[in-house]
């Protein structure tokens, strides 16, 4: 089993997207998905034990949306990096994500761009194959 340098937590309510992210990130030698959860409540429950380096938060979550979750994550782990991700294309979502305390924002759809955003937030360059 490989030892990953950067642990990720994925908060995404769609199982197919969670699996897609898990496969995308786990094929990277310096990334490891420590957990993936479907709700904000689950994220808040697992965060203290996981202590991930970065959390990827979908905006559209049941009960508590991703923008509402971000400040809770920030209070629980102030040094945590938070990347908000969405399928919405309205520009105000980026402003709202940063206002909530996110470190980054990206729209779903481009795997290479999502990886680049993750590595950029981690201040790490993507290893070359």
DSSP file (Angstrom, degrees, kcal/mol; ACC not computed):
  #  RESIDUE AA STRUCTURE BP1 BP2  ACC     N-H-->O    O-->H-N    N-H-->O    O-->H-N    TCO  KAPPA ALPHA  PHI   PSI    X-CA   Y-CA   Z-CA
    1    1 A X              0   0    0      0, 0.0     2,-0.1     0, 0.0     0, 0.0   0.000 360.0 360.0 360.0 130.7    0.0    0.0    0.0
    2    2 A X        -     0   0    0      1,-0.1     2,-0.7     0, 0.0     0, 0.0  -0.420 360.0-127.3 -78.1 151.0    1.4    3.4   -1.0
    3    3 A X        -     0   0    0     -2,-0.1     2,-0.2    29,-0.0    -1,-0.1  -0.885  26.8-149.5 -98.3 114.9    1.9    6.2    1.4
    4    4 A X        -     0   0    0     -2,-0.7    26,-0.2     1,-0.1     3,-0.1  -0.590  11.4-150.6 -87.6 145.7    0.2    9.3    0.1
    5    5 A X  S    S+     0   0    0     -2,-0.2     2,-0.5    24,-0.2    26,-0.2   0.831  84.1  43.0 -80.5 -34.0    1.5   12.8    0.9
    6    6 A X  E    S-a   31   0A   0     24,-1.3    26,-2.0    47,-0.0     2,-0.4  -0.957  70.9-153.6-124.7 122.2   -1.8   14.5    0.7
    7    7 A X  E     -a   32   0A   0     -2,-0.5    46,-2.2    24,-0.2    47,-1.7  -0.783  14.6-161.8 -96.8 134.2   -5.1   13.2    2.2
    8    8 A X  E     -ab  33  54A   0     24,-2.9    26,-2.5    -2,-0.4    27,-1.3  -0.873  13.0-158.9-117.2 147.1   -8.4   14.3    0.6
    9    9 A X  E     -ab  35  55A   0     45,-2.0    47,-2.8    -2,-0.3     2,-0.5  -0.997  14.0-155.5-119.1 128.3  -12.0   14.2    1.9
   10   10 A X  E     -ab  36  56A   0     25,-2.1    27,-3.0    -2,-0.4     2,-0.6  -0.905   7.7-169.3-106.9 128.9  -14.7   14.4   -0.8
   11   11 A X  E     +ab  37  57A   0     45,-3.2    47,-2.6    -2,-0.5     2,-0.3  -0.912  32.4 136.9-119.3 101.7  -18.1   15.7    0.1
   12   12 A X        -     0   0    0     25,-2.4     6,-0.1    -2,-0.6    49,-0.1  -0.985  44.8-150.9-150.3 128.6  -20.4   14.9   -2.9
   13   13 A X  S    S+     0   0    0     47,-0.4     2,-0.6    -2,-0.3    25,-0.1   0.679  76.3  83.3 -82.0 -16.1  -24.0   13.6   -2.7
   14   14 A X     >  -     0   0    0      1,-0.2     4,-2.3     2,-0.0     3,-0.3  -0.789  67.9-151.4 -91.8 118.8  -23.9   11.7   -6.1
   15   15 A X  H  > S+     0   0    0     -2,-0.6     4,-2.4     1,-0.2     5,-0.2   0.857  95.1  53.8 -56.5 -38.9  -22.4    8.2   -5.7
   16   16 A X  H  > S+     0   0    0      1,-0.2     4,-2.3     2,-0.2    -1,-0.2   0.902 109.9  47.4 -65.2 -39.8  -21.1    8.2   -9.3
   17   17 A X  H  > S+     0   0    0     -3,-0.3     4,-2.8     2,-0.2     5,-0.2   0.902 110.2  52.7 -68.0 -40.1  -19.3   11.5   -8.9
   18   18 A X  H  X S+     0   0    0     -4,-2.3     4,-2.6     1,-0.2    -2,-0.2   0.932 112.0  45.8 -59.3 -44.8  -17.8   10.3   -5.6
   19   19 A X  H  X S+     0   0    0     -4,-2.4     4,-2.5     2,-0.2    -2,-0.2   0.897 111.6  52.2 -65.6 -39.9  -16.5    7.2   -7.3
   20   20 A X  H  X S+     0   0    0     -4,-2.3     4,-2.6     2,-0.2    -2,-0.2   0.938 112.2  45.1 -61.2 -47.4  -15.2    9.2  -10.2
   21   21 A X  H  X S+     0   0    0     -4,-2.8     4,-3.0     2,-0.2     5,-0.4   0.913 111.1  53.9 -62.5 -42.2  -13.3   11.6   -7.9
   22   22 A X  H  X S+     0   0    0     -4,-2.6     4,-2.5    -5,-0.2    -2,-0.2   0.936 112.4  43.3 -58.4 -46.6  -11.9    8.6   -5.9
   23   23 A X  H  X S+     0   0    0     -4,-2.5     4,-1.0     2,-0.2    -1,-0.2   0.915 114.5  51.0 -65.3 -42.7  -10.6    7.0   -9.1
   24   24 A X  H  < S+     0   0    0     -4,-2.6     3,-0.3    -5,-0.2    -2,-0.2   0.941 118.2  35.9 -59.7 -50.4   -9.2   10.3  -10.4
   25   25 A X  H >< S+     0   0    0     -4,-3.0     3,-1.6     1,-0.2     6,-0.3   0.873 112.1  57.3 -77.2 -37.6   -7.3   11.3   -7.2
   26   26 A X  H 3< S+     0   0    0     -4,-2.5    -1,-0.2    -5,-0.4    -2,-0.2   0.683  97.7  62.5 -71.6 -15.1   -6.2    7.8   -6.2
   27   27 A X  T 3< S+     0   0    0     -4,-1.0     2,-0.5    -3,-0.3    -1,-0.3   0.588  86.5  89.9 -82.3  -7.5   -4.4    7.2   -9.4
   28   28 A X  S X  S-     0   0    0     -3,-1.6     3,-1.6    -4,-0.2    98,-0.0  -0.778  77.9-140.7 -87.2 126.7   -2.2   10.2   -8.5
   29   29 A X  T 3  S+     0   0    0     -2,-0.5   -24,-0.2     1,-0.3    -1,-0.1   0.786  99.3  44.5 -60.4 -28.7    0.9    9.0   -6.6
   30   30 A X  T 3  S+     0   0    0    -26,-0.2   -24,-1.3   -25,-0.1     2,-0.4   0.290 105.3  72.7-101.9  11.9    0.9   12.0   -4.2
   31   31 A X  E <   -a    6   0A   0     -3,-1.6     2,-0.3    -6,-0.3   -24,-0.2  -0.945  51.8-179.7-125.4 147.5   -2.9   12.0   -3.4
   32   32 A X  E     -a    7   0A   0    -26,-2.0   -24,-2.9    -2,-0.4     2,-0.9  -0.971  27.2-133.6-144.7 129.8   -5.1    9.7   -1.4
   33   33 A X  E     -a    8   0A   0     -2,-0.3   -24,-0.2   -26,-0.2     3,-0.1  -0.742  21.0-174.6 -80.5 109.0   -8.8    9.9   -0.9
   34   34 A X  E     -     0   0A   0    -26,-2.5     2,-0.3    -2,-0.9   -25,-0.2   0.838  66.9 -19.7 -74.0 -33.6   -9.1    9.3    2.9
   35   35 A X  E     -a    9   0A   0    -27,-1.3   -25,-2.1    -3,-0.1     2,-0.4  -0.968  52.2-149.0-166.2 155.9  -12.9    9.2    2.7
   36   36 A X  E     -a   10   0A   0     -2,-0.3     2,-0.3   -27,-0.2   -25,-0.2  -0.999  21.5-177.3-132.6 135.8  -15.8   10.3    0.6
   37   37 A X  E     -a   11   0A   0    -27,-3.0   -25,-2.4    -2,-0.4    -2,-0.0  -0.872  27.4-141.7-132.0 161.4  -19.2   11.2    2.1
   38   38 A X  S    S+     0   0    0     -2,-0.3    24,-0.4   -27,-0.2     2,-0.3   0.605  78.4  40.9-100.1 -14.9  -22.6   12.2    0.8
   39   39 A X  S  > S-     0   0    0     22,-0.1     4,-1.9     1,-0.1     5,-0.1  -0.904  74.5-119.1-136.0 161.4  -23.7   14.8    3.3
   40   40 A X  H  > S+     0   0    0     22,-0.5     4,-2.6    24,-0.4     5,-0.2   0.898 114.7  56.6 -61.6 -41.8  -22.4   17.8    5.2
   41   41 A X  H  > S+     0   0    0      1,-0.2     4,-2.0     2,-0.2    -1,-0.2   0.913 106.5  49.2 -58.7 -44.0  -23.2   16.0    8.5
   42   42 A X  H  > S+     0   0    0      2,-0.2     4,-2.2     1,-0.2    -1,-0.2   0.902 109.8  52.4 -62.2 -40.1  -21.1   13.1    7.5
   43   43 A X  H  X S+     0   0    0     -4,-1.9     4,-1.9     1,-0.2    -2,-0.2   0.928 110.0  47.5 -61.1 -45.3  -18.2   15.4    6.6
   44   44 A X  H  X S+     0   0    0     -4,-2.6     4,-0.6     1,-0.2    -1,-0.2   0.843 111.8  52.1 -65.4 -33.1  -18.4   17.1   10.0
   45   45 A X  H  < S+     0   0    0     -4,-2.0     4,-0.3    -5,-0.2    -1,-0.2   0.887 116.8  36.0 -70.3 -39.8  -18.5   13.7   11.7
   46   46 A X  H  X S+     0   0    0     -4,-2.2     4,-2.3     1,-0.2     3,-0.5   0.703  96.1  84.0 -90.0 -19.5  -15.4   12.3   10.0
   47   47 A X  H  X S+     0   0    0     -4,-1.9     4,-2.5     1,-0.2     5,-0.2   0.887  85.4  54.2 -54.7 -47.6  -13.3   15.4    9.9
   48   48 A X  H  < S+     0   0    0     -4,-0.6    -1,-0.2     1,-0.2    -2,-0.1   0.882 116.1  38.0 -59.2 -37.8  -11.8   15.3   13.4
   49   49 A X  H  4 S+     0   0    0     -3,-0.5    -1,-0.2    -4,-0.3    -2,-0.2   0.837 119.0  47.2 -80.9 -33.0  -10.5   11.7   13.0
   50   50 A X  H  < S-     0   0    0     -4,-2.3    -2,-0.2     2,-0.0    -3,-0.2   0.896  75.2-168.3 -75.9 -40.9   -9.4   12.1    9.3
   51   51 A X     <  -     0   0    0     -4,-2.5   -44,-0.2    -5,-0.3    -3,-0.1   0.945  20.2-168.4  46.9  56.9   -7.5   15.4    9.5
   52   52 A X        -     0   0    0     -5,-0.2   -44,-0.2     1,-0.1     3,-0.1  -0.251  28.1-133.9 -69.9 162.7   -7.3   15.6    5.7
   53   53 A X  S    S+     0   0    0    -46,-2.2    28,-1.8     1,-0.3     2,-0.3   0.796  89.1  17.2 -81.3 -32.1   -5.1   18.2    4.0
   54   54 A X  E     -bc   8  81A   0    -47,-1.7   -45,-2.0    26,-0.2     2,-0.5  -1.000  62.5-155.3-146.4 139.5   -7.9   19.2    1.6
   55   55 A X  E     -bc   9  82A   0     26,-2.6    28,-2.9    -2,-0.3     2,-0.6  -0.968   8.7-153.2-116.1 132.1  -11.7   18.9    1.4
   56   56 A X  E     -bc  10  83A   0    -47,-2.8   -45,-3.2    -2,-0.5     2,-0.5  -0.928  20.0-168.7-104.2 116.6  -13.5   19.0   -1.9
   57   57 A X  E     -bc  11  84A   0     26,-2.8    28,-2.8    -2,-0.6     2,-0.2  -0.925  15.1-145.1-117.3 120.5  -17.0   20.2   -1.3
   58   58 A X  E     - c   0  85A   0    -47,-2.6     8,-0.2    -2,-0.5    28,-0.2  -0.586  14.0-139.3 -74.5 143.1  -19.9   20.1   -3.8
   59   59 A X  S    S+     0   0    0     26,-1.7     7,-2.7    -2,-0.2     2,-1.3   0.924  89.3  67.6 -68.7 -43.9  -22.2   23.1   -3.5
   60   60 A X        +     0   0    0      5,-0.2   -47,-0.4     6,-0.1     2,-0.3  -0.640  66.6 145.0 -88.5  93.9  -25.4   21.1   -4.0
   61   61 A X        -     0   0    0     -2,-1.3   -22,-0.1   -49,-0.1     2,-0.1  -0.914  50.8-102.7-123.4 152.1  -25.8   18.9   -0.9
   62   62 A X  S    S-     0   0    0    -24,-0.4     2,-2.6    -2,-0.3   -22,-0.5  -0.419  94.9  -2.2 -72.2 152.0  -28.9   17.8    0.9
   63   63 A X  S    S+     0   0    0     -2,-0.1     2,-0.5   -24,-0.1    -1,-0.1  -0.357 138.8  31.2  69.9 -64.0  -29.9   19.4    4.1
   64   64 A X  S    S-     0   0    0     -2,-2.6   -24,-0.4    -4,-0.0   -23,-0.1  -0.987  85.9-138.6-124.4 120.2  -26.9   21.7    4.4
   65   65 A X    >>  -     0   0    0     -2,-0.5     4,-1.7     1,-0.1     3,-0.5  -0.228  27.3-102.2 -76.1 169.6  -25.4   23.0    1.2
   66   66 A X  H 3> S+     0   0    0     -7,-2.7     4,-1.9     1,-0.2    -7,-0.2   0.825 120.1  56.2 -61.1 -35.0  -21.6   23.2    0.5
   67   67 A X  H 3> S+     0   0    0     -8,-0.4     4,-0.6     1,-0.2    -1,-0.2   0.846 109.9  46.3 -68.2 -32.3  -21.5   27.0    1.0
   68   68 A X  H <> S+     0   0    0     -3,-0.5     4,-0.6    -9,-0.2    -1,-0.2   0.803 111.1  54.1 -75.0 -29.9  -23.1   26.5    4.5
   69   69 A X  H >X S+     0   0    0     -4,-1.7     4,-2.2     1,-0.2     3,-0.6   0.861  91.7  73.0 -71.7 -37.2  -20.6   23.7    5.3
   70   70 A X  H 3X S+     0   0    0     -4,-1.9     4,-2.4     1,-0.3     5,-0.2   0.878  95.4  48.2 -51.7 -50.3  -17.4   25.6    4.5
   71   71 A X  H 3X S+     0   0    0     -4,-0.6     4,-2.2     1,-0.2    -1,-0.3   0.865 110.8  52.7 -62.2 -32.9  -17.5   27.9    7.6
   72   72 A X  H <X S+     0   0    0     -4,-0.6     4,-2.0    -3,-0.6    -1,-0.2   0.926 110.6  47.1 -65.0 -44.2  -18.1   24.8    9.8
   73   73 A X  H  X S+     0   0    0     -4,-2.2     4,-2.4     1,-0.2    -2,-0.2   0.916 111.1  52.2 -61.3 -43.0  -15.1   23.0    8.3
   74   74 A X  H  < S+     0   0    0     -4,-2.4    -1,-0.2    -5,-0.2    -2,-0.2   0.889 110.0  48.1 -62.6 -41.2  -13.0   26.1    8.7
   75   75 A X  H  < S+     0   0    0     -4,-2.2     3,-0.4     1,-0.2    -1,-0.2   0.883 113.8  47.4 -67.2 -37.3  -13.9   26.5   12.4
   76   76 A X  H  < S+     0   0    0     -4,-2.0     2,-0.3     1,-0.3    -2,-0.2   0.863 132.7  13.4 -72.8 -36.2  -13.1   22.8   13.1
   77   77 A X    ><  -     0   0    0     -4,-2.4     3,-2.2    -5,-0.2    -1,-0.3  -0.716  68.8-173.3-142.9  85.6   -9.8   22.7   11.3
   78   78 A X  T 3  S+     0   0    0     -3,-0.4    -1,-0.1     1,-0.3    -3,-0.1   0.763  85.0  51.7 -56.7 -30.3   -8.5   26.3   10.5
   79   79 A X  T 3  S+     0   0    0      2,-0.1    -1,-0.3    -5,-0.0     2,-0.1   0.437  83.5 121.8 -87.8   1.7   -5.5   25.2    8.4
   80   80 A X    <   -     0   0    0     -3,-2.2     2,-0.4    -7,-0.2   -26,-0.2  -0.376  60.7-133.0 -66.1 137.6   -7.7   23.0    6.2
   81   81 A X  E     -c   54   0A   0    -28,-1.8   -26,-2.6   -29,-0.1     2,-0.5  -0.793  22.9-162.6 -89.9 135.9   -7.7   23.7    2.5
   82   82 A X  E     -c   55   0A   0     -2,-0.4    21,-2.3   -28,-0.2    22,-1.6  -0.975  10.9-171.6-128.6 121.6  -11.2   23.8    1.0
   83   83 A X  E     -cd  56 104A   0    -28,-2.9   -26,-2.8    -2,-0.5     2,-0.4  -0.955  12.9-153.1-111.1 118.0  -12.0   23.5   -2.7
   84   84 A X  E     -cd  57 105A   0     20,-2.5    22,-2.1    -2,-0.6     2,-0.4  -0.759  15.0-172.4 -91.2 135.8  -15.6   24.2   -3.6
   85   85 A X  E     +cd  58 106A   0    -28,-2.8   -26,-1.7    -2,-0.4     2,-0.3  -0.968   7.8 167.8-130.6 144.0  -16.8   22.4   -6.8
   86   86 A X  E     - d   0 107A   0     20,-1.5    22,-3.3    -2,-0.4   -28,-0.0  -0.992  42.0-142.4-153.3 157.8  -20.1   22.8   -8.6
   87   87 A X  S    S+     0   0    0     -2,-0.3     2,-0.2    20,-0.2    20,-0.1   0.470  75.7 106.3 -93.7  -7.6  -22.0   22.0  -11.8
   88   88 A X        -     0   0    0      1,-0.1    -2,-0.1     2,-0.1    20,-0.1  -0.482  54.6-162.2 -73.3 143.1  -23.6   25.5  -11.7
   89   89 A X        +     0   0    0     -2,-0.2     2,-0.3    18,-0.1    -1,-0.1   0.421  49.5 117.7-108.4   0.8  -22.3   28.0  -14.2
   90   90 A X    >   -     0   0    0      1,-0.1     3,-1.5     2,-0.0     4,-0.4  -0.533  63.8-136.6 -70.9 132.3  -23.6   31.2  -12.6
   91   91 A X  T >> S+     0   0    0     -2,-0.3     4,-1.0     1,-0.3     3,-1.0   0.734  94.5  72.9 -64.7 -23.6  -20.6   33.4  -11.7
   92   92 A X  H 3> S+     0   0    0      1,-0.2     4,-2.3     2,-0.2    -1,-0.3   0.727  83.1  71.1 -66.7 -18.3  -21.9   34.4   -8.3
   93   93 A X  H <> S+     0   0    0     -3,-1.5     4,-2.3     2,-0.2    -1,-0.2   0.881  95.0  52.4 -65.2 -36.8  -21.2   31.0   -6.9
   94   94 A X  H <> S+     0   0    0     -3,-1.0     4,-2.2    -4,-0.4     5,-0.2   0.943 110.6  47.1 -63.3 -46.9  -17.5   31.6   -7.0
   95   95 A X  H  X S+     0   0    0     -4,-1.0     4,-2.4     1,-0.2    -2,-0.2   0.913 112.7  49.9 -59.7 -42.7  -17.9   34.8   -5.0
   96   96 A X  H  X S+     0   0    0     -4,-2.3     4,-1.8     2,-0.2    -1,-0.2   0.878 108.7  52.7 -64.7 -38.2  -20.1   33.1   -2.5
   97   97 A X  H  X>S+     0   0    0     -4,-2.3     5,-2.4     2,-0.2     4,-0.7   0.931 112.5  43.5 -63.9 -45.9  -17.6   30.2   -2.1
   98   98 A X  H ><5S+     0   0    0     -4,-2.2     3,-0.8     1,-0.2    -2,-0.2   0.885 111.7  54.1 -68.1 -37.6  -14.8   32.6   -1.3
   99   99 A X  H 3<5S+     0   0    0     -4,-2.4    -1,-0.2     1,-0.2    -2,-0.2   0.838 105.5  54.5 -63.1 -32.6  -17.0   34.7    1.0
  100  100 A X  H 3<5S-     0   0    0     -4,-1.8    -1,-0.2    -5,-0.2    -2,-0.2   0.676 130.2 -94.8 -75.1 -17.2  -17.8   31.5    2.9
  101  101 A X  T <<5S+     0   0    0     -3,-0.8    -3,-0.2    -4,-0.7   -19,-0.2   0.523  70.5 151.7 116.5   9.0  -14.1   30.8    3.4
  102  102 A X      < -     0   0    0     -5,-2.4    -1,-0.2    -6,-0.2   -19,-0.2  -0.361  39.2-149.2 -70.3 152.3  -13.1   28.5    0.6
  103  103 A X  S    S+     0   0    0    -21,-2.3     2,-0.3     1,-0.2   -20,-0.2   0.657  78.4  11.2 -91.5 -20.7   -9.6   28.5   -0.7
  104  104 A X  E     -d   83   0A   0    -22,-1.6   -20,-2.5    -7,-0.1     2,-0.3  -0.977  58.2-157.9-154.6 163.7  -10.5   27.6   -4.3
  105  105 A X  E     +d   84   0A   0     -2,-0.3     2,-0.3   -22,-0.2   -20,-0.2  -0.993  16.7 164.7-147.0 136.6  -13.5   27.2   -6.6
  106  106 A X  E     -d   85   0A   0    -22,-2.1   -20,-1.5    -2,-0.3     2,-0.3  -0.994  31.4-121.0-151.8 151.4  -13.9   25.2   -9.8
  107  107 A X  E >   -d   86   0A   0     -2,-0.3     3,-0.5   -22,-0.2   -20,-0.2  -0.686  35.9-109.3 -90.6 147.6  -16.7   24.0  -12.0
  108  108 A X  T 3  S+     0   0    0    -22,-3.3    -1,-0.1    -2,-0.3     3,-0.0  -0.296  84.5  69.7 -67.5 156.3  -17.2   20.3  -12.7
  109  109 A X  T 3  S+     0   0    0     -2,-0.0     2,-0.6     1,-0.0    -1,-0.2   0.004  76.3  74.0 131.3 -31.1  -16.4   18.8  -16.0
  110  110 A X    <>  -     0   0    0     -3,-0.5     4,-2.2     1,-0.2     5,-0.2  -0.911  51.4-167.4-122.9 106.3  -12.7   18.8  -16.7
  111  111 A X  H  > S+     0   0    0     -2,-0.6     4,-2.5     1,-0.2     5,-0.2   0.886  90.3  52.4 -58.6 -42.3  -10.7   16.3  -14.8
  112  112 A X  H  > S+     0   0    0      1,-0.2     4,-2.3     2,-0.2    -1,-0.2   0.901 110.4  48.2 -62.9 -40.5   -7.3   17.9  -15.7
  113  113 A X  H  > S+     0   0    0      2,-0.2     4,-2.3     1,-0.2    -1,-0.2   0.882 110.6  51.4 -67.5 -38.2   -8.5   21.3  -14.4
  114  114 A X  H  X S+     0   0    0     -4,-2.2     4,-2.3     2,-0.2    -2,-0.2   0.931 111.5  47.3 -64.7 -44.7   -9.8   19.7  -11.2
  115  115 A X  H  X S+     0   0    0     -4,-2.5     4,-2.7     1,-0.2     5,-0.2   0.917 111.1  51.8 -60.7 -43.1   -6.4   18.0  -10.6
  116  116 A X  H  X S+     0   0    0     -4,-2.3     4,-2.4     1,-0.2    -2,-0.2   0.900 109.2  50.2 -61.0 -41.0   -4.6   21.3  -11.4
  117  117 A X  H  X S+     0   0    0     -4,-2.3     4,-2.3     2,-0.2    -1,-0.2   0.910 110.9  49.3 -64.0 -42.3   -6.8   23.1   -8.8
  118  118 A X  H  X S+     0   0    0     -4,-2.3     4,-2.0     2,-0.2    -2,-0.2   0.955 114.1  44.3 -62.1 -50.7   -6.1   20.5   -6.2
  119  119 A X  H  <>S+     0   0    0     -4,-2.7     5,-2.6     1,-0.2     4,-0.3   0.870 111.5  54.7 -63.3 -36.4   -2.3   20.6   -6.8
  120  120 A X  H ><5S+     0   0    0     -4,-2.4     3,-1.1    -5,-0.2    -1,-0.2   0.927 109.6  46.1 -63.0 -45.3   -2.4   24.4   -6.9
  121  121 A X  H 3<5S+     0   0    0     -4,-2.3    -1,-0.2     1,-0.3    -2,-0.2   0.868 111.8  51.5 -65.8 -35.2   -4.1   24.6   -3.5
  122  122 A X  T 3<5S-     0   0    0     -4,-2.0    -1,-0.3    -5,-0.2    -2,-0.2   0.492 109.4-126.7 -78.2  -2.1   -1.6   22.1   -2.1
  123  123 A X  T < 5S+     0   0    0     -3,-1.1     2,-0.4    -4,-0.3    -3,-0.2   0.920  70.4 124.6  53.5  46.9    1.2   24.2   -3.4
  124  124 A X      < -     0   0    0     -5,-2.6     2,-0.3    -6,-0.1    -1,-0.2  -0.982  61.6-125.4-135.3 142.0    2.5   21.1   -5.1
  125  125 A X        -     0   0    0     -2,-0.4     2,-0.3    -3,-0.1     3,-0.0  -0.704  35.2-104.9 -90.1 145.1    3.3   20.4   -8.7
  126  126 A X        -     0   0    0     -2,-0.3    -1,-0.1     1,-0.1   -10,-0.0  -0.482  39.3-113.9 -68.4 127.8    1.6   17.5  -10.4
  127  127 A X        -     0   0    0     -2,-0.3     2,-0.3     1,-0.1    -1,-0.1  -0.353  29.0-121.9 -62.2 141.2    4.1   14.7  -10.9
  128  128 A X              0   0    0      1,-0.1    -1,-0.1    -3,-0.0    -3,-0.0  -0.658 360.0 360.0 -84.6 139.5    4.9   13.9  -14.5
  129  129 A X              0   0    0     -2,-0.3    -1,-0.1     0, 0.0    -2,-0.1   0.514 360.0 360.0 -66.0 360.0    4.1   10.4  -15.7
